[in-house]
């Protein structure tokens, strides 16, 4: 990865070489998890949706459940700490989920596995939103 984005050829070659070494060491699953965590940090190209095309190619070519799930986990972890008002609920998470679903819809034809990863990630954020809604409701009930 460099400041202009992700070099597709370099990333693809690096992932193939890394996975060959991982296969030799019988460590493909854990390796895919580590690769996914790294790929989750790839920045979107200006004017394009996340993940960048180079990462989409890896997702589609590797076809690994471990890679996919660690991209999702890495995306969530990269978000970091959030702040909100006591009664705000899960609006932030619903907004993220809506954006992910919108982006997934644009990828369905050419990047179907990537679209599936984004929809799964959106489901995760919807779950977070429901939890935040419950917490806000509890706070409101406690203040009555």
N, CA, C and O atoms as a GROMACS GRO file, in nm:
protein
  576
    1UNK      N    1   0.084  -0.117   0.000
    1UNK     CA    2   0.000   0.000   0.000
    1UNK      C    3   0.089   0.123   0.000
    1UNK      O    4   0.192   0.128   0.067
    2UNK      N    5   0.048   0.220  -0.075
    2UNK     CA    6   0.123   0.346  -0.080
    2UNK      C    7   0.024   0.460  -0.081
    2UNK      O    8  -0.097   0.438  -0.084
    3UNK      N    9   0.074   0.583  -0.078
    3UNK     CA   10  -0.017   0.697  -0.061
    3UNK      C   11  -0.114   0.718  -0.176
    3UNK      O   12  -0.215   0.785  -0.157
    4UNK      N   13  -0.088   0.664  -0.293
    4UNK     CA   14  -0.182   0.675  -0.406
    4UNK      C   15  -0.286   0.564  -0.404
    4UNK      O   16  -0.372   0.559  -0.493
    5UNK      N   17  -0.280   0.476  -0.307
    5UNK     CA   18  -0.374   0.364  -0.301
    5UNK      C   19  -0.299   0.233  -0.293
    5UNK      O   20  -0.184   0.226  -0.249
    6UNK      N   21  -0.367   0.129  -0.337
    6UNK     CA   22  -0.311  -0.005  -0.328
    6UNK      C   23  -0.274  -0.052  -0.469
    6UNK      O   24  -0.358  -0.049  -0.559
    7UNK      N   25  -0.151  -0.093  -0.487
    7UNK     CA   26  -0.104  -0.145  -0.616
    7UNK      C   27  -0.158  -0.287  -0.632
    7UNK      O   28  -0.118  -0.378  -0.559
    8UNK      N   29  -0.250  -0.305  -0.728
    8UNK     CA   30  -0.318  -0.434  -0.746
    8UNK      C   31  -0.221  -0.548  -0.775
    8UNK      O   32  -0.229  -0.654  -0.713
    9UNK      N   33  -0.130  -0.527  -0.867
    9UNK     CA   34  -0.037  -0.634  -0.905
    9UNK      C   35   0.054  -0.671  -0.789
    9UNK      O   36   0.075  -0.789  -0.761
   10UNK      N   37   0.107  -0.571  -0.722
   10UNK     CA   38   0.198  -0.597  -0.610
   10UNK      C   39   0.123  -0.668  -0.497
   10UNK      O   40   0.176  -0.764  -0.440
   11UNK      N   41   0.003  -0.624  -0.465
   11UNK     CA   42  -0.072  -0.688  -0.357
   11UNK      C   43  -0.107  -0.831  -0.394
   11UNK      O   44  -0.091  -0.922  -0.312
   12UNK      N   45  -0.155  -0.852  -0.515
   12UNK     CA   46  -0.191  -0.987  -0.558
   12UNK      C   47  -0.072  -1.082  -0.552
   12UNK      O   48  -0.085  -1.195  -0.505
   13UNK      N   49   0.043  -1.037  -0.600
   13UNK     CA   50   0.164  -1.120  -0.596
   13UNK      C   51   0.207  -1.149  -0.454
   13UNK      O   52   0.243  -1.262  -0.420
   14UNK      N   53   0.203  -1.047  -0.371
   14UNK     CA   54   0.244  -1.063  -0.232
   14UNK      C   55   0.152  -1.162  -0.159
   14UNK      O   56   0.200  -1.248  -0.085
   15UNK      N   57   0.021  -1.150  -0.180
   15UNK     CA   58  -0.074  -1.241  -0.114
   15UNK      C   59  -0.052  -1.385  -0.163
   15UNK      O   60  -0.051  -1.478  -0.082
   16UNK      N   61  -0.035  -1.404  -0.293
   16UNK     CA   62  -0.011  -1.539  -0.345
   16UNK      C   63   0.116  -1.600  -0.284
   16UNK      O   64   0.115  -1.715  -0.241
   17UNK      N   65   0.223  -1.522  -0.280
   17UNK     CA   66   0.349  -1.570  -0.224
   17UNK      C   67   0.334  -1.600  -0.074
   17UNK      O   68   0.383  -1.703  -0.027
   18UNK      N   69   0.268  -1.513  -0.003
   18UNK     CA   70   0.247  -1.534   0.141
   18UNK      C   71   0.166  -1.661   0.165
   18UNK      O   72   0.199  -1.740   0.253
   19UNK      N   73   0.060  -1.680   0.088
   19UNK     CA   74  -0.025  -1.798   0.107
   19UNK      C   75   0.048  -1.927   0.069
   19UNK      O   76   0.023  -2.032   0.129
   20UNK      N   77   0.138  -1.920  -0.030
   20UNK     CA   78   0.218  -2.039  -0.063
   20UNK      C   79   0.306  -2.078   0.057
   20UNK      O   80   0.314  -2.195   0.092
   21UNK      N   81   0.369  -1.979   0.118
   21UNK     CA   82   0.452  -2.005   0.236
   21UNK      C   83   0.368  -2.056   0.352
   21UNK      O   84   0.409  -2.145   0.426
   22UNK      N   85   0.250  -1.998   0.368
   22UNK     CA   86   0.160  -2.042   0.475
   22UNK      C   87   0.114  -2.186   0.453
   22UNK      O   88   0.104  -2.263   0.548
   23UNK      N   89   0.087  -2.220   0.328
   23UNK     CA   90   0.045  -2.357   0.297
   23UNK      C   91   0.157  -2.456   0.329
   23UNK      O   92   0.133  -2.564   0.384
   24UNK      N   93   0.279  -2.418   0.295
   24UNK     CA   94   0.394  -2.504   0.324
   24UNK      C   95   0.407  -2.528   0.474
   24UNK      O   96   0.444  -2.637   0.517
   25UNK      N   97   0.377  -2.426   0.553
   25UNK     CA   98   0.388  -2.436   0.699
   25UNK      C   99   0.258  -2.485   0.763
   25UNK      O  100   0.247  -2.490   0.885
   26UNK      N  101   0.159  -2.521   0.680
   26UNK     CA  102   0.028  -2.565   0.730
   26UNK      C  103  -0.035  -2.460   0.821
   26UNK      O  104  -0.087  -2.492   0.928
   27UNK      N  105  -0.030  -2.335   0.777
   27UNK     CA  106  -0.083  -2.222   0.854
   27UNK      C  107  -0.171  -2.130   0.770
   27UNK      O  108  -0.177  -2.010   0.796
   28UNK      N  109  -0.239  -2.185   0.670
   28UNK     CA  110  -0.318  -2.102   0.580
   28UNK      C  111  -0.432  -2.030   0.653
   28UNK      O  112  -0.453  -1.911   0.631
   29UNK      N  113  -0.504  -2.102   0.739
   29UNK     CA  114  -0.620  -2.039   0.805
   29UNK      C  115  -0.580  -1.920   0.891
   29UNK      O  116  -0.638  -1.812   0.878
   30UNK      N  117  -0.483  -1.938   0.978
   30UNK     CA  118  -0.439  -1.827   1.063
   30UNK      C  119  -0.373  -1.719   0.979
   30UNK      O  120  -0.385  -1.600   1.009
   31UNK      N  121  -0.305  -1.759   0.874
   31UNK     CA  122  -0.244  -1.662   0.783
   31UNK      C  123  -0.349  -1.578   0.714
   31UNK      O  124  -0.333  -1.456   0.700
   32UNK      N  125  -0.458  -1.642   0.670
   32UNK     CA  126  -0.567  -1.566   0.608
   32UNK      C  127  -0.630  -1.468   0.706
   32UNK      O  128  -0.671  -1.358   0.668
   33UNK      N  129  -0.636  -1.508   0.832
   33UNK     CA  130  -0.689  -1.416   0.933
   33UNK      C  131  -0.599  -1.293   0.947
   33UNK      O  132  -0.647  -1.180   0.956
   34UNK      N  133  -0.469  -1.315   0.948
   34UNK     CA  134  -0.375  -1.203   0.958
   34UNK      C  135  -0.380  -1.116   0.832
   34UNK      O  136  -0.377  -0.993   0.841
   35UNK      N  137  -0.387  -1.180   0.716
   35UNK     CA  138  -0.398  -1.104   0.591
   35UNK      C  139  -0.525  -1.020   0.589
   35UNK      O  140  -0.523  -0.904   0.549
   36UNK      N  141  -0.636  -1.078   0.633
   36UNK     CA  142  -0.763  -1.006   0.635
   36UNK      C  143  -0.759  -0.885   0.726
   36UNK      O  144  -0.813  -0.779   0.692
   37UNK      N  145  -0.696  -0.901   0.841
   37UNK     CA  146  -0.683  -0.788   0.933
   37UNK      C  147  -0.605  -0.674   0.868
   37UNK      O  148  -0.640  -0.557   0.883
   38UNK      N  149  -0.500  -0.709   0.797
   38UNK     CA  150  -0.421  -0.608   0.726
   38UNK      C  151  -0.502  -0.544   0.613
   38UNK      O  152  -0.502  -0.422   0.598
   39UNK      N  153  -0.571  -0.626   0.535
   39UNK     CA  154  -0.647  -0.574   0.421
   39UNK      C  155  -0.763  -0.484   0.466
   39UNK      O  156  -0.805  -0.395   0.392
   40UNK      N  157  -0.813  -0.507   0.585
   40UNK     CA  158  -0.922  -0.424   0.637
   40UNK      C  159  -0.879  -0.278   0.653
   40UNK      O  160  -0.963  -0.189   0.655
   41UNK      N  161  -0.750  -0.255   0.664
   41UNK     CA  162  -0.696  -0.120   0.681
   41UNK      C  163  -0.670  -0.047   0.549
   41UNK      O  164  -0.632   0.070   0.549
   42UNK      N  165  -0.689  -0.115   0.438
   42UNK     CA  166  -0.662  -0.052   0.308
   42UNK      C  167  -0.757   0.066   0.287
   42UNK      O  168  -0.878   0.052   0.306
   43UNK      N  169  -0.704   0.180   0.248
   43UNK     CA  170  -0.790   0.297   0.228
   43UNK      C  171  -0.866   0.287   0.096
   43UNK      O  172  -0.817   0.229  -0.001
   44UNK      N  173  -0.984   0.344   0.094
   44UNK     CA  174  -1.060   0.352  -0.031
   44UNK      C  175  -0.994   0.454  -0.123
   44UNK      O  176  -0.936   0.552  -0.076
   45UNK      N  177  -1.002   0.431  -0.252
   45UNK     CA  178  -0.955   0.528  -0.350
   45UNK      C  179  -1.051   0.648  -0.348
   45UNK      O  180  -1.170   0.631  -0.322
   46UNK      N  181  -1.002   0.765  -0.374
   46UNK     CA  182  -1.087   0.884  -0.378
   46UNK      C  183  -1.201   0.863  -0.478
   46UNK      O  184  -1.177   0.826  -0.593
   47UNK      N  185  -1.322   0.888  -0.434
   47UNK     CA  186  -1.439   0.876  -0.522
   47UNK      C  187  -1.486   0.734  -0.543
   47UNK      O  188  -1.578   0.711  -0.622
   48UNK      N  189  -1.426   0.637  -0.476
   48UNK     CA  190  -1.465   0.498  -0.491
   48UNK      C  191  -1.512   0.444  -0.356
   48UNK      O  192  -1.494   0.508  -0.253
   49UNK      N  193  -1.571   0.327  -0.358
   49UNK     CA  194  -1.619   0.265  -0.235
   49UNK      C  195  -1.509   0.178  -0.175
   49UNK      O  196  -1.413   0.143  -0.242
   50UNK      N  197  -1.526   0.145  -0.049
   50UNK     CA  198  -1.434   0.056   0.020
   50UNK      C  199  -1.487  -0.085   0.009
   50UNK      O  200  -1.609  -0.104   0.013
   51UNK      N  201  -1.404  -0.184  -0.004
   51UNK     CA  202  -1.259  -0.181  -0.011
   51UNK      C  203  -1.211  -0.146  -0.153
   51UNK      O  204  -1.288  -0.157  -0.249
   52UNK      N  205  -1.086  -0.106  -0.165
   52UNK     CA  206  -1.034  -0.073  -0.298
   52UNK      C  207  -1.030  -0.198  -0.388
   52UNK      O  208  -1.035  -0.311  -0.341
   53UNK      N  209  -1.021  -0.174  -0.516
   53UNK     CA  210  -1.026  -0.281  -0.616
   53UNK      C  211  -0.922  -0.388  -0.588
   53UNK      O  212  -0.951  -0.507  -0.604
   54UNK      N  213  -0.802  -0.350  -0.549
   54UNK     CA  214  -0.698  -0.449  -0.523
   54UNK      C  215  -0.740  -0.547  -0.414
   54UNK      O  216  -0.713  -0.666  -0.424
   55UNK      N  217  -0.805  -0.497  -0.311
   55UNK     CA  218  -0.851  -0.583  -0.202
   55UNK      C  219  -0.968  -0.668  -0.249
   55UNK      O  220  -0.979  -0.785  -0.213
   56UNK      N  221  -1.056  -0.609  -0.329
   56UNK     CA  222  -1.169  -0.687  -0.384
   56UNK      C  223  -1.117  -0.805  -0.464
   56UNK      O  224  -1.170  -0.916  -0.454
   57UNK      N  225  -1.014  -0.782  -0.544
   57UNK     CA  226  -0.956  -0.891  -0.624
   57UNK      C  227  -0.904  -1.003  -0.534
   57UNK      O  228  -0.925  -1.121  -0.563
   58UNK      N  229  -0.839  -0.967  -0.426
   58UNK     CA  230  -0.788  -1.068  -0.333
   58UNK      C  231  -0.904  -1.146  -0.274
   58UNK      O  232  -0.900  -1.269  -0.269
   59UNK      N  233  -1.008  -1.077  -0.229
   59UNK     CA  234  -1.124  -1.144  -0.171
   59UNK      C  235  -1.184  -1.244  -0.270
   59UNK      O  236  -1.212  -1.358  -0.234
   60UNK      N  237  -1.202  -1.200  -0.393
   60UNK     CA  238  -1.264  -1.284  -0.495
   60UNK      C  239  -1.175  -1.402  -0.534
   60UNK      O  240  -1.226  -1.511  -0.559
   61UNK      N  241  -1.045  -1.382  -0.540
   61UNK     CA  242  -0.953  -1.487  -0.583
   61UNK      C  243  -0.923  -1.587  -0.472
   61UNK      O  244  -0.917  -1.708  -0.497
   62UNK      N  245  -0.903  -1.539  -0.351
   62UNK     CA  246  -0.865  -1.626  -0.240
   62UNK      C  247  -0.983  -1.711  -0.194
   62UNK      O  248  -0.968  -1.830  -0.164
   63UNK      N  249  -1.101  -1.650  -0.188
   63UNK     CA  250  -1.222  -1.723  -0.149
   63UNK      C  251  -1.205  -1.798  -0.018
   63UNK      O  252  -1.227  -1.919  -0.011
   64UNK      N  253  -1.167  -1.725   0.085
   64UNK     CA  254  -1.140  -1.786   0.217
   64UNK      C  255  -1.234  -1.727   0.322
   64UNK      O  256  -1.243  -1.605   0.338
   65UNK      N  257  -1.303  -1.814   0.391
   65UNK     CA  258  -1.390  -1.770   0.500
   65UNK      C  259  -1.309  -1.699   0.607
   65UNK      O  260  -1.356  -1.600   0.664
   66UNK      N  261  -1.190  -1.747   0.634
   66UNK     CA  262  -1.105  -1.686   0.738
   66UNK      C  263  -1.062  -1.545   0.696
   66UNK      O  264  -1.060  -1.454   0.779
   67UNK      N  265  -1.027  -1.527   0.571
   67UNK     CA  266  -0.990  -1.395   0.521
   67UNK      C  267  -1.110  -1.302   0.530
   67UNK      O  268  -1.097  -1.190   0.580
   68UNK      N  269  -1.224  -1.347   0.483
   68UNK     CA  270  -1.345  -1.263   0.482
   68UNK      C  271  -1.382  -1.218   0.623
   68UNK      O  272  -1.406  -1.100   0.647
   69UNK      N  273  -1.386  -1.313   0.716
   69UNK     CA  274  -1.429  -1.276   0.852
   69UNK      C  275  -1.328  -1.185   0.921
   69UNK      O  276  -1.366  -1.099   1.000
   70UNK      N  277  -1.201  -1.202   0.892
   70UNK     CA  278  -1.102  -1.114   0.955
   70UNK      C  279  -1.102  -0.975   0.892
   70UNK      O  280  -1.065  -0.878   0.957
   71UNK      N  281  -1.143  -0.964   0.766
   71UNK     CA  282  -1.162  -0.831   0.707
   71UNK      C  283  -1.276  -0.760   0.780
   71UNK      O  284  -1.267  -0.642   0.812
   72UNK      N  285  -1.383  -0.834   0.805
   72UNK     CA  286  -1.495  -0.776   0.880
   72UNK      C  287  -1.450  -0.733   1.020
   72UNK      O  288  -1.476  -0.620   1.061
   73UNK      N  289  -1.384  -0.823   1.092
   73UNK     CA  290  -1.338  -0.791   1.227
   73UNK      C  291  -1.240  -0.674   1.226
   73UNK      O  292  -1.246  -0.586   1.312
   74UNK      N  293  -1.150  -0.674   1.129
   74UNK     CA  294  -1.053  -0.565   1.119
   74UNK      C  295  -1.120  -0.432   1.091
   74UNK      O  296  -1.077  -0.329   1.143
   75UNK      N  297  -1.225  -0.433   1.010
   75UNK     CA  298  -1.299  -0.310   0.980
   75UNK      C  299  -1.361  -0.255   1.108
   75UNK      O  300  -1.354  -0.135   1.135
   76UNK      N  301  -1.423  -0.343   1.186
   76UNK     CA  302  -1.486  -0.300   1.310
   76UNK      C  303  -1.381  -0.246   1.407
   76UNK      O  304  -1.401  -0.140   1.467
   77UNK      N  305  -1.271  -0.317   1.423
   77UNK     CA  306  -1.167  -0.273   1.516
   77UNK      C  307  -1.104  -0.141   1.473
   77UNK      O  308  -1.068  -0.059   1.557
   78UNK      N  309  -1.090  -0.122   1.342
   78UNK     CA  310  -1.030   0.002   1.292
   78UNK      C  311  -1.115   0.124   1.324
   78UNK      O  312  -1.065   0.236   1.326
   79UNK      N  313  -1.242   0.102   1.348
   79UNK     CA  314  -1.332   0.213   1.381
   79UNK      C  315  -1.290   0.279   1.512
   79UNK      O  316  -1.299   0.400   1.527
   80UNK      N  317  -1.246   0.199   1.606
   80UNK     CA  318  -1.201   0.254   1.733
   80UNK      C  319  -1.316   0.293   1.825
   80UNK      O  320  -1.428   0.244   1.812
   81UNK      N  321  -1.285   0.380   1.917
   81UNK     CA  322  -1.380   0.424   2.018
   81UNK      C  323  -1.479   0.522   1.956
   81UNK      O  324  -1.442   0.604   1.871
   82UNK      N  325  -1.604   0.513   2.000
   82UNK     CA  326  -1.706   0.608   1.952
   82UNK      C  327  -1.761   0.687   2.069
   82UNK      O  328  -1.752   0.645   2.184
   83UNK      N  329  -1.818   0.802   2.038
   83UNK     CA  330  -1.884   0.885   2.139
   83UNK      C  331  -2.024   0.916   2.091
   83UNK      O  332  -2.048   0.931   1.971
   84UNK      N  333  -2.116   0.927   2.187
   84UNK     CA  334  -2.254   0.959   2.153
   84UNK      C  335  -2.322   1.012   2.277
   84UNK      O  336  -2.272   0.998   2.389
   85UNK      N  337  -2.436   1.074   2.257
   85UNK     CA  338  -2.517   1.117   2.369
   85UNK      C  339  -2.581   0.997   2.437
   85UNK      O  340  -2.594   0.891   2.376
   86UNK      N  341  -2.621   1.014   2.561
   86UNK     CA  342  -2.677   0.906   2.640
   86UNK      C  343  -2.800   0.844   2.573
   86UNK      O  344  -2.821   0.723   2.583
   87UNK      N  345  -2.880   0.925   2.506
   87UNK     CA  346  -3.005   0.876   2.448
   87UNK      C  347  -3.000   0.860   2.296
   87UNK      O  348  -3.103   0.839   2.232
   88UNK      N  349  -2.882   0.869   2.239
   88UNK     CA  350  -2.869   0.865   2.092
   88UNK      C  351  -2.897   0.728   2.032
   88UNK      O  352  -2.945   0.719   1.918
   89UNK      N  353  -2.870   0.623   2.103
   89UNK     CA  354  -2.892   0.489   2.048
   89UNK      C  355  -2.793   0.457   1.937
   89UNK      O  356  -2.682   0.508   1.935
   90UNK      N  357  -2.836   0.372   1.845
   90UNK     CA  358  -2.748   0.318   1.742
   90UNK      C  359  -2.749   0.389   1.608
   90UNK      O  360  -2.723   0.326   1.506
   91UNK      N  361  -2.779   0.517   1.606
   91UNK     CA  362  -2.785   0.591   1.479
   91UNK      C  363  -2.653   0.583   1.402
   91UNK      O  364  -2.653   0.564   1.280
   92UNK      N  365  -2.540   0.597   1.471
   92UNK     CA  366  -2.410   0.592   1.403
   92UNK      C  367  -2.391   0.458   1.332
   92UNK      O  368  -2.347   0.453   1.217
   93UNK      N  369  -2.425   0.352   1.402
   93UNK     CA  370  -2.406   0.218   1.346
   93UNK      C  371  -2.503   0.191   1.231
   93UNK      O  372  -2.466   0.127   1.132
   94UNK      N  373  -2.626   0.241   1.243
   94UNK     CA  374  -2.721   0.225   1.132
   94UNK      C  375  -2.674   0.300   1.008
   94UNK      O  376  -2.693   0.253   0.896
   95UNK      N  377  -2.615   0.417   1.027
   95UNK     CA  378  -2.561   0.493   0.913
   95UNK      C  379  -2.448   0.416   0.844
   95UNK      O  380  -2.442   0.410   0.721
   96UNK      N  381  -2.360   0.358   0.924
   96UNK     CA  382  -2.251   0.278   0.866
   96UNK      C  383  -2.308   0.159   0.791
   96UNK      O  384  -2.267   0.130   0.678
   97UNK      N  385  -2.403   0.089   0.853
   97UNK     CA  386  -2.464  -0.028   0.790
   97UNK      C  387  -2.532   0.010   0.659
   97UNK      O  388  -2.523  -0.063   0.560
   98UNK      N  389  -2.601   0.123   0.657
   98UNK     CA  390  -2.667   0.167   0.533
   98UNK      C  391  -2.566   0.193   0.422
   98UNK      O  392  -2.589   0.156   0.307
   99UNK      N  393  -2.456   0.257   0.457
   99UNK     CA  394  -2.351   0.282   0.358
   99UNK      C  395  -2.291   0.153   0.306
   99UNK      O  396  -2.265   0.140   0.186
  100UNK      N  397  -2.268   0.057   0.395
  100UNK     CA  398  -2.212  -0.072   0.354
  100UNK      C  399  -2.308  -0.146   0.261
  100UNK      O  400  -2.264  -0.206   0.162
  101UNK      N  401  -2.437  -0.142   0.291
  101UNK     CA  402  -2.536  -0.207   0.204
  101UNK      C  403  -2.543  -0.139   0.067
  101UNK      O  404  -2.555  -0.205  -0.036
  102UNK      N  405  -2.536  -0.007   0.067
  102UNK     CA  406  -2.537   0.067  -0.059
  102UNK      C  407  -2.415   0.029  -0.143
  102UNK      O  408  -2.426   0.005  -0.263
  103UNK      N  409  -2.298   0.023  -0.078
  103UNK     CA  410  -2.176  -0.014  -0.150
  103UNK      C  411  -2.182  -0.159  -0.199
  103UNK      O  412  -2.138  -0.189  -0.310
  104UNK      N  413  -2.238  -0.247  -0.117
  104UNK     CA  414  -2.251  -0.388  -0.158
  104UNK      C  415  -2.338  -0.400  -0.283
  104UNK      O  416  -2.310  -0.480  -0.371
  105UNK      N  417  -2.444  -0.319  -0.289
  105UNK     CA  418  -2.534  -0.325  -0.405
  105UNK      C  419  -2.461  -0.286  -0.534
  105UNK      O  420  -2.496  -0.334  -0.641
  106UNK      N  421  -2.361  -0.200  -0.524
  106UNK     CA  422  -2.286  -0.160  -0.643
  106UNK      C  423  -2.186  -0.266  -0.687
  106UNK      O  424  -2.133  -0.260  -0.798
  107UNK      N  425  -2.160  -0.364  -0.599
  107UNK     CA  426  -2.058  -0.465  -0.628
  107UNK      C  427  -2.115  -0.601  -0.665
  107UNK      O  428  -2.040  -0.689  -0.706
  108UNK      N  429  -2.244  -0.620  -0.651
  108UNK     CA  430  -2.305  -0.752  -0.668
  108UNK      C  431  -2.265  -0.824  -0.796
  108UNK      O  432  -2.239  -0.945  -0.793
  109UNK      N  433  -2.259  -0.755  -0.906
  109UNK     CA  434  -2.233  -0.820  -1.034
  109UNK      C  435  -2.087  -0.857  -1.052
  109UNK      O  436  -2.055  -0.971  -1.086
  110UNK      N  437  -1.998  -0.762  -1.028
  110UNK     CA  438  -1.855  -0.786  -1.055
  110UNK      C  439  -1.776  -0.838  -0.935
  110UNK      O  440  -1.671  -0.900  -0.952
  111UNK      N  441  -1.824  -0.814  -0.816
  111UNK     CA  442  -1.752  -0.851  -0.694
  111UNK      C  443  -1.849  -0.919  -0.596
  111UNK      O  444  -1.870  -0.866  -0.487
  112UNK      N  445  -1.906  -1.032  -0.630
  112UNK     CA  446  -2.013  -1.091  -0.548
  112UNK      C  447  -1.968  -1.132  -0.407
  112UNK      O  448  -2.043  -1.115  -0.311
  113UNK      N  449  -1.850  -1.186  -0.395
  113UNK     CA  450  -1.804  -1.226  -0.262
  113UNK      C  451  -1.776  -1.103  -0.176
  113UNK      O  452  -1.808  -1.102  -0.057
  114UNK      N  453  -1.719  -1.002  -0.235
  114UNK     CA  454  -1.694  -0.877  -0.162
  114UNK      C  455  -1.826  -0.816  -0.118
  114UNK      O  456  -1.837  -0.766  -0.005
  115UNK      N  457  -1.926  -0.819  -0.205
  115UNK     CA  458  -2.058  -0.767  -0.168
  115UNK      C  459  -2.113  -0.845  -0.049
  115UNK      O  460  -2.174  -0.787   0.041
  116UNK      N  461  -2.093  -0.974  -0.049
  116UNK     CA  462  -2.139  -1.058   0.063
  116UNK      C  463  -2.066  -1.020   0.192
  116UNK      O  464  -2.128  -1.017   0.299
  117UNK      N  465  -1.938  -0.993   0.184
  117UNK     CA  466  -1.861  -0.950   0.302
  117UNK      C  467  -1.918  -0.818   0.354
  117UNK      O  468  -1.935  -0.802   0.475
  118UNK      N  469  -1.948  -0.726   0.265
  118UNK     CA  470  -2.002  -0.596   0.308
  118UNK      C  471  -2.140  -0.611   0.370
  118UNK      O  472  -2.172  -0.544   0.469
  119UNK      N  473  -2.224  -0.699   0.314
  119UNK     CA  474  -2.357  -0.721   0.373
  119UNK      C  475  -2.345  -0.785   0.512
  119UNK      O  476  -2.419  -0.750   0.603
  120UNK      N  477  -2.253  -0.877   0.527
  120UNK     CA  478  -2.231  -0.938   0.658
  120UNK      C  479  -2.182  -0.835   0.759
  120UNK      O  480  -2.224  -0.834   0.874
  121UNK      N  481  -2.093  -0.748   0.714
  121UNK     CA  482  -2.044  -0.640   0.799
  121UNK      C  483  -2.158  -0.546   0.836
  121UNK      O  484  -2.166  -0.499   0.950
  122UNK      N  485  -2.246  -0.517   0.741
  122UNK     CA  486  -2.363  -0.433   0.769
  122UNK      C  487  -2.452  -0.500   0.874
  122UNK      O  488  -2.504  -0.432   0.963
  123UNK      N  489  -2.470  -0.630   0.865
  123UNK     CA  490  -2.547  -0.703   0.967
  123UNK      C  491  -2.484  -0.688   1.105
  123UNK      O  492  -2.555  -0.671   1.205
  124UNK      N  493  -2.352  -0.693   1.110
  124UNK     CA  494  -2.282  -0.676   1.238
  124UNK      C  495  -2.311  -0.538   1.295
  124UNK      O  496  -2.341  -0.525   1.414
  125UNK      N  497  -2.303  -0.436   1.211
  125UNK     CA  498  -2.330  -0.300   1.258
  125UNK      C  499  -2.476  -0.282   1.299
  125UNK      O  500  -2.506  -0.207   1.392
  126UNK      N  501  -2.568  -0.351   1.232
  126UNK     CA  502  -2.708  -0.346   1.274
  126UNK      C  503  -2.724  -0.407   1.413
  126UNK      O  504  -2.802  -0.357   1.494
  127UNK      N  505  -2.651  -0.513   1.440
  127UNK     CA  506  -2.652  -0.572   1.574
  127UNK      C  507  -2.599  -0.475   1.678
  127UNK      O  508  -2.654  -0.464   1.788
  128UNK      N  509  -2.492  -0.404   1.643
  128UNK     CA  510  -2.438  -0.302   1.734
  128UNK      C  511  -2.541  -0.191   1.757
  128UNK      O  512  -2.557  -0.142   1.868
  129UNK      N  513  -2.611  -0.153   1.650
  129UNK     CA  514  -2.713  -0.048   1.661
  129UNK      C  515  -2.824  -0.091   1.757
  129UNK      O  516  -2.868  -0.012   1.840
  130UNK      N  517  -2.867  -0.214   1.745
  130UNK     CA  518  -2.973  -0.265   1.835
  130UNK      C  519  -2.926  -0.262   1.980
  130UNK      O  520  -3.003  -0.227   2.069
  131UNK      N  521  -2.801  -0.299   2.003
  131UNK     CA  522  -2.747  -0.296   2.139
  131UNK      C  523  -2.744  -0.152   2.193
  131UNK      O  524  -2.782  -0.128   2.308
  132UNK      N  525  -2.701  -0.058   2.110
  132UNK     CA  526  -2.696   0.082   2.152
  132UNK      C  527  -2.837   0.136   2.177
  132UNK      O  528  -2.858   0.216   2.268
  133UNK      N  529  -2.934   0.092   2.096
  133UNK     CA  530  -3.073   0.134   2.117
  133UNK      C  531  -3.123   0.084   2.252
  133UNK      O  532  -3.190   0.158   2.325
  134UNK      N  533  -3.091  -0.041   2.285
  134UNK     CA  534  -3.133  -0.096   2.414
  134UNK      C  535  -3.070  -0.019   2.530
  134UNK      O  536  -3.136   0.009   2.630
  135UNK      N  537  -2.943   0.014   2.516
  135UNK     CA  538  -2.874   0.090   2.620
  135UNK      C  539  -2.937   0.229   2.637
  135UNK      O  540  -2.956   0.275   2.750
  136UNK      N  541  -2.970   0.294   2.526
  136UNK     CA  542  -3.034   0.426   2.534
  136UNK      C  543  -3.170   0.416   2.599
  136UNK      O  544  -3.208   0.503   2.678
  137UNK      N  545  -3.244   0.311   2.567
  137UNK     CA  546  -3.376   0.292   2.628
  137UNK      C  547  -3.364   0.266   2.777
  137UNK      O  548  -3.442   0.318   2.857
  138UNK      N  549  -3.266   0.187   2.816
  138UNK     CA  550  -3.242   0.161   2.958
  138UNK      C  551  -3.209   0.290   3.032
  138UNK      O  552  -3.258   0.314   3.143
  139UNK      N  553  -3.125   0.373   2.970
  139UNK     CA  554  -3.090   0.500   3.032
  139UNK      C  555  -3.212   0.589   3.047
  139UNK      O  556  -3.231   0.655   3.149
  140UNK      N  557  -3.294   0.591   2.944
  140UNK     CA  558  -3.416   0.673   2.949
  140UNK      C  559  -3.510   0.621   3.058
  140UNK      O  560  -3.569   0.700   3.132
  141UNK      N  561  -3.524   0.489   3.070
  141UNK     CA  562  -3.609   0.430   3.172
  141UNK      C  563  -3.558   0.460   3.312
  141UNK      O  564  -3.635   0.488   3.404
  142UNK      N  565  -3.424   0.454   3.327
  142UNK     CA  566  -3.364   0.481   3.459
  142UNK      C  567  -3.383   0.625   3.501
  142UNK      O  568  -3.388   0.654   3.621
  143UNK      N  569  -3.392   0.718   3.405
  143UNK     CA  570  -3.405   0.860   3.436
  143UNK      C  571  -3.548   0.902   3.466
  143UNK      O  572  -3.573   1.017   3.502
  144UNK      N  573  -3.643   0.811   3.451
  144UNK     CA  574  -3.784   0.846   3.477
  144UNK      C  575  -3.815   0.840   3.623
  144UNK      O  576  -3.928   0.867   3.663
   0.00000   0.00000   0.00000
